[in-house]
């Protein structure tokens, strides 16, 4: 509107300068017409009357004035249209600008920390493909078919990769894909079925290997934030967050059924494909290896488990150095805990103690049947080195704290009396 008024004023102010060239009679007529048109139309009409014997013919000056007036009117209309268009455009731009955010919303401090943690640790996480050999029924060709996948992480610059044993179980060939999507054939260095840990080796350039920072799991607290990185369902690197829901949990190994103690429970989503991936604390340090979920449907239900890094570290060191874990054993088979509870006693009932095993050599008695087919119970182990044994988990926990070649005192309930038997622990036989 301001532009329209300004242009109107400029256009009208230029008219008198043009009227100065009009003859005095015509100028007087124009002024009278302009000033008296509204109030005295009759006078205007009579003043415009000319004698009948005269004929009006335009002069060159009047034609020039008429052309200038038409040009002026055209310019005025064009300028007004432009002014209105500009004003409408400015109005539209202003109204649209009200819905545009000038600057992007800034991330909060905790968000920035999470983003940084993911970016810094993703290069350490790898994707593992388990290939099995299958023979085609028609062509008899041997093919490599993917039978499973999981996650893992780089342990050191020598190319060692840590994952779960159940990720690589039954594989004829293994392939490891790094964060930059380069893939390498992997060899099995060693594995521990009881703790569900395996170590692989890849021949990759050192500049592509990014070892993950190793932390400590002994001082963890329930409620602290944790982060899980992996490749669930074969997707690219995925980050899930949560807290530590519980400590010192116990789960069974997927391979042997042997209990794994001091497991970390978390509500961070752990889906198929996350197995073998790292569990990190808020500083980005490794505190556990994701290994299992508790879910009847097989999907994440908010109850995930990770093997603590303190346990994993000792296993990895042995596997890298010796290719196997030299864990001590008693060399016995024992009954399920429910069977012993039905007997009304507390301890581990020995079902079998082979003569060539540590327990058999020490004289521990197995469960047998007599000549009449009646069951004769064997020894019931109640303590080892003075530590009470109430069930099989207690026995495994105590043996994990012992070393190969160590002599322990095993207290057993034999019949109605207690005996103490010294047993020399031996290493677990090699696994294939």
C-alpha positions in Angstrom: 0.0 0.0 0.0 2.9 2.4 0.7 4.3 1.7 -2.7 0.9 2.3 -4.3 0.5 5.8 -2.6 4.0 6.9 -3.5 3.5 6.0 -7.1 0.1 7.8 -7.2 1.6 10.9 -5.7 4.4 11.0 -8.2 2.1 10.5 -11.1 -0.3 13.2 -10.1 2.4 15.7 -9.3 3.7 15.5 -12.9 0.4 16.6 -14.5 0.7 20.4 -13.9 4.0 20.5 -15.7 2.3 19.0 -18.7 -0.7 21.4 -18.4 1.6 24.4 -18.7 1.8 23.8 -22.4 -1.9 23.9 -22.9 -3.4 27.3 -24.3 -5.0 29.6 -21.7 -8.6 28.9 -22.9 -8.2 25.2 -22.8 -6.4 25.4 -19.4 -9.2 27.4 -18.0 -11.7 25.0 -19.3 -9.8 22.1 -17.8 -9.5 23.7 -14.4 -13.1 24.7 -14.4 -14.1 21.2 -15.3 -11.9 19.6 -12.6 -13.0 21.9 -9.9 -16.7 22.2 -10.7 -17.6 18.8 -12.0 -19.0 17.4 -8.8 -20.9 20.4 -7.5 -22.2 22.2 -10.7 -22.6 19.8 -13.5 -24.9 22.1 -15.4 -22.4 25.0 -15.4 -19.7 22.7 -16.5 -21.8 21.5 -19.4 -22.7 25.1 -20.5 -19.1 26.3 -20.2 -18.1 23.5 -22.6 -20.6 24.7 -25.2 -19.1 26.3 -28.3 -20.8 28.5 -31.0 -22.5 26.3 -33.6 -20.7 27.9 -36.4 -17.2 26.8 -35.2 -15.7 23.4 -35.7 -13.0 22.1 -33.4 -9.9 20.5 -34.9 -7.1 19.2 -32.8 -3.8 21.0 -32.9 -0.4 19.4 -32.9 0.1 20.5 -29.3 -3.1 18.9 -28.1 -2.3 15.6 -29.9 1.1 15.6 -28.2 -0.5 16.2 -24.8 -3.0 13.4 -25.4 -0.2 11.0 -26.3 1.8 12.0 -23.2 -1.3 11.5 -21.0 -1.9 8.0 -22.4 1.8 7.2 -21.9 1.6 8.5 -18.3 -1.5 6.5 -17.6 0.1 3.3 -18.9 3.2 3.9 -16.8 1.1 4.5 -13.8 -0.9 1.3 -14.3 2.3 -0.7 -14.8 4.0 0.8 -11.7 1.0 0.2 -9.6 0.8 -3.5 -10.7 4.4 -4.0 -10.0 4.1 -2.3 -6.5 1.1 -4.5 -5.6 2.9 -7.7 -6.8 6.0 -6.8 -4.8 3.9 -6.1 -1.7 2.1 -9.4 -2.0 5.4 -11.3 -2.6 6.9 -9.8 0.5 3.8 -10.6 2.5 4.0 -14.3 1.4 7.7 -14.5 2.2 7.1 -13.1 5.7 4.3 -15.5 6.4 6.3 -18.5 5.1 9.4 -17.4 7.1 7.3 -17.9 10.3 7.4 -21.7 9.7 11.1 -22.0 8.9 13.5 -22.8 11.8 16.5 -20.6 11.2 19.0 -22.8 13.2 18.8 -26.6 13.8 18.0 -27.7 17.3 21.2 -28.4 19.3 21.8 -31.9 20.8 21.8 -32.2 24.5 25.0 -33.2 26.3 24.0 -36.8 26.9 23.0 -37.1 23.2 26.3 -35.8 22.1 28.1 -38.3 24.3 26.0 -41.2 22.9 26.7 -40.2 19.3 30.4 -39.9 20.0 30.5 -43.3 21.7 28.9 -45.0 18.7 31.1 -43.2 16.2 34.3 -44.1 18.2 33.5 -47.7 18.8 31.8 -48.8 15.6 35.1 -49.4 13.8 35.9 -52.1 16.4 32.7 -54.1 15.9 32.7 -56.7 13.1 30.1 -58.9 11.4 30.6 -62.6 11.3 29.1 -65.0 8.8 29.0 -68.8 9.5 29.2 -70.8 6.3 28.5 -74.6 6.1 29.3 -76.9 3.3 26.3 -78.5 1.6 26.2 -80.9 -1.3 23.6 -80.3 -4.0 21.4 -83.4 -4.4 21.2 -83.1 -8.2 24.6 -81.8 -9.3 26.6 -83.2 -6.3 28.4 -79.9 -6.2 29.6 -78.8 -2.8 28.3 -75.3 -1.9 28.9 -73.0 1.0 25.6 -71.9 2.5 25.2 -69.3 5.3 23.8 -71.1 8.4 24.2 -68.3 10.9 25.6 -64.9 11.7 26.6 -62.8 14.6 28.7 -60.0 15.8 32.2 -59.7 17.3 34.9 -57.2 18.1 38.6 -56.6 17.4 40.7 -57.6 20.4 44.2 -56.5 19.3 46.3 -55.4 16.4 47.3 -58.9 15.6 43.9 -59.6 14.0 42.3 -61.5 16.9 38.5 -61.2 17.0 36.3 -62.2 20.0 32.8 -63.6 19.6 30.5 -66.2 21.1 31.2 -69.9 20.5 27.6 -70.6 19.4 28.1 -68.0 16.6 30.8 -70.2 15.0 29.6 -73.6 16.0 29.4 -76.1 13.2 31.0 -73.8 10.6 33.1 -75.1 7.8 34.2 -71.5 6.9 34.0 -68.2 8.6 34.1 -64.7 7.2 34.6 -61.4 9.1 33.4 -58.1 7.7 34.9 -55.0 9.1 33.2 -51.6 9.6 34.5 -50.4 6.2 32.7 -53.4 4.5 35.9 -55.3 3.7 35.6 -59.0 4.2 38.3 -61.5 5.3 38.4 -65.3 5.8 38.8 -66.2 9.4 40.5 -69.0 11.2 39.5 -70.4 14.6 42.2 -69.8 17.2 40.3 -71.5 20.0 37.1 -71.6 21.9 35.6 -72.3 25.3 32.3 -74.1 25.1 31.6 -73.8 28.8 31.7 -70.0 28.8 30.5 -69.6 25.2 33.6 -67.6 24.1 35.6 -68.0 20.9 38.6 -66.3 19.3 39.1 -65.9 15.6 42.1 -64.6 13.6 42.0 -62.6 10.3 44.8 -61.4 8.1 43.9 -57.7 7.8 46.2 -54.7 7.6 47.0 -53.2 11.0 45.7 -49.8 9.9 42.2 -51.3 9.5 42.2 -53.0 12.9 40.8 -50.9 15.7 41.0 -52.8 19.1 38.1 -52.0 21.4 39.0 -50.4 24.8 38.8 -53.1 27.5 37.3 -52.1 30.9 36.6 -53.8 34.2 33.4 -55.5 35.2 34.1 -56.1 38.9 32.9 -52.7 40.0 29.7 -52.5 38.0 26.5 -51.2 39.6 22.9 -51.9 39.0 21.3 -48.9 37.2 24.3 -47.6 35.3 23.9 -46.9 31.6 25.2 -49.5 29.1 25.3 -49.6 25.3 25.2 -52.6 23.0 26.6 -52.5 19.4 26.0 -55.3 17.0 24.5 -56.4 13.7 21.0 -57.6 14.5 19.1 -59.5 11.8 22.1 -58.9 9.4 21.6 -55.1 9.5 24.5 -52.6 9.6 25.9 -51.5 12.9 23.1 -50.8 15.3 23.2 -49.2 18.8 20.8 -50.0 21.6 20.9 -48.4 25.1 19.7 -49.4 28.5 20.9 -50.0 32.1 22.3 -52.8 34.1 19.2 -54.6 35.5 21.1 -57.1 37.6 24.5 -58.6 38.5 25.9 -62.0 39.3 23.2 -63.8 37.3 23.7 -67.3 36.1 22.8 -68.8 32.8 23.6 -72.1 31.0 26.1 -72.4 28.2 24.3 -72.9 24.8 26.8 -75.6 23.9 27.4 -77.7 27.1 24.7 -76.6 29.5 27.4 -75.8 32.0 26.4 -72.7 34.1 28.1 -69.4 33.5 28.3 -67.4 36.7 28.5 -63.6 37.4 26.6 -62.8 34.2 25.4 -59.2 33.6 21.7 -58.7 33.0 20.6 -55.7 31.0 17.5 -54.3 29.4 19.3 -53.0 26.3 17.7 -54.7 23.3 19.7 -57.8 22.2 18.3 -59.4 19.1 19.5 -62.3 17.0 22.7 -61.2 15.4 23.8 -59.2 18.5 25.4 -62.3 19.9 29.1 -61.8 20.3 28.9 -58.0 20.2 30.3 -55.7 22.9 28.5 -54.3 25.9 30.0 -50.9 26.7 29.8 -48.5 29.7 29.2 -44.8 29.3 33.0 -44.2 28.8 33.0 -46.6 25.8 34.9 -49.3 27.5 34.1 -53.0 27.1 32.4 -54.5 30.1 30.8 -57.6 28.7 30.0 -59.8 25.6 26.4 -60.1 24.7 25.5 -63.7 24.6 21.8 -64.5 25.2 18.3 -63.2 25.7 15.5 -64.6 27.8 12.5 -64.7 25.5 9.9 -67.5 24.7 9.4 -65.9 21.3 13.0 -65.4 20.4 12.7 -61.6 20.2 14.1 -59.1 22.6 12.0 -58.9 25.7 14.1 -56.5 27.8 16.1 -59.3 29.5 19.6 -59.7 27.9 22.7 -61.3 29.3 26.4 -60.5 28.8 29.5 -62.4 29.9 31.5 -60.1 32.1 34.8 -58.8 30.6 36.8 -60.0 33.6 35.8 -63.6 32.7 36.3 -63.1 29.0 39.7 -61.6 29.4 41.2 -64.6 31.1 39.7 -67.0 28.6 40.9 -65.0 25.6 44.5 -64.8 27.0 44.6 -68.6 27.3 43.1 -69.2 23.9 45.6 -66.8 22.2 48.5 -68.3 24.1 47.7 -72.0 24.2 44.8 -72.4 21.7 42.6 -73.9 24.5 41.4 -73.3 28.0 43.1 -75.3 30.7 40.2 -75.4 33.1 40.5 -78.0 36.0 37.9 -80.7 36.4 37.0 -83.4 39.0 36.1 -85.8 36.3 32.6 -86.8 37.4 29.0 -86.8 36.2 26.4 -85.8 38.7 22.7 -86.0 39.1 20.3 -83.1 38.5 19.7 -80.9 41.5 16.1 -81.9 41.8 16.9 -85.5 42.3 19.1 -84.7 45.3 16.5 -82.4 46.8 14.0 -85.3 46.7 16.5 -87.2 48.9 16.3 -84.5 51.5 20.0 -83.8 51.4 22.1 -80.9 50.1 25.0 -81.5 47.8 26.0 -83.1 44.5 25.3 -86.7 43.9 28.0 -88.5 42.0 26.5 -90.7 39.2 29.8 -91.7 37.6 33.5 -91.2 38.4 35.6 -92.9 35.7 38.6 -94.7 37.0 41.0 -92.7 34.8 39.6 -89.4 36.0 40.8 -87.3 39.0 37.8 -88.3 41.2 38.0 -92.0 40.2 41.8 -92.1 41.0 41.1 -90.5 44.4 38.5 -93.2 45.3 35.2 -91.3 45.0 32.4 -93.8 44.7 29.9 -93.7 41.8 26.2 -94.6 42.0 25.5 -98.3 41.1 23.0 -101.0 41.2 23.4 -104.1 43.3 22.9 -107.7 42.3 19.1 -107.3 42.9 18.8 -104.2 40.6 18.4 -101.9 43.5 20.0 -98.4 43.2 22.9 -97.8 45.5 23.7 -94.1 45.9 27.3 -93.0 45.4 29.1 -90.2 47.3 27.4 -86.9 47.8 29.9 -84.0 47.6 29.0 -81.4 50.3 32.1 -79.1 50.2 35.4 -78.5 48.4 38.3 -76.9 50.3 35.9 -76.0 53.0 33.5 -74.2 50.7 29.9 -75.5 50.9 28.5 -77.2 47.8 24.7 -77.1 47.7 24.2 -77.8 44.0 26.1 -78.2 40.7 26.5 -74.4 40.2 28.4 -74.1 43.5 30.7 -76.9 42.4 31.5 -75.2 39.1 32.0 -71.9 40.7 34.6 -73.3 43.2 36.4 -75.2 40.4 36.7 -72.1 38.3 38.7 -70.5 41.1 41.1 -73.4 41.2 44.1 -74.2 38.9 45.2 -77.3 37.0 47.5 -79.5 39.2 46.1 -78.1 42.4 45.2 -80.6 45.2 41.8 -79.9 46.8 40.0 -81.6 49.7 36.6 -82.9 48.7 34.2 -83.7 51.6 31.6 -86.3 50.7 28.6 -87.9 52.4 29.0 -91.7 52.1 26.2 -93.6 53.5 25.7 -92.2 57.0 29.2 -90.8 57.6 31.3 -88.0 56.2 34.7 -88.5 54.6 37.4 -86.0 53.3 39.2 -87.1 50.2 42.2 -85.3 48.6 41.8 -85.0 44.8 44.5 -83.8 42.3 42.7 -81.6 39.6 43.5 -82.3 36.0 42.9 -80.3 32.9 39.8 -80.7 30.8 40.4 -83.0 27.8 40.9 -81.3 24.4 37.7 -80.3 22.6 37.2 -80.8 18.9 
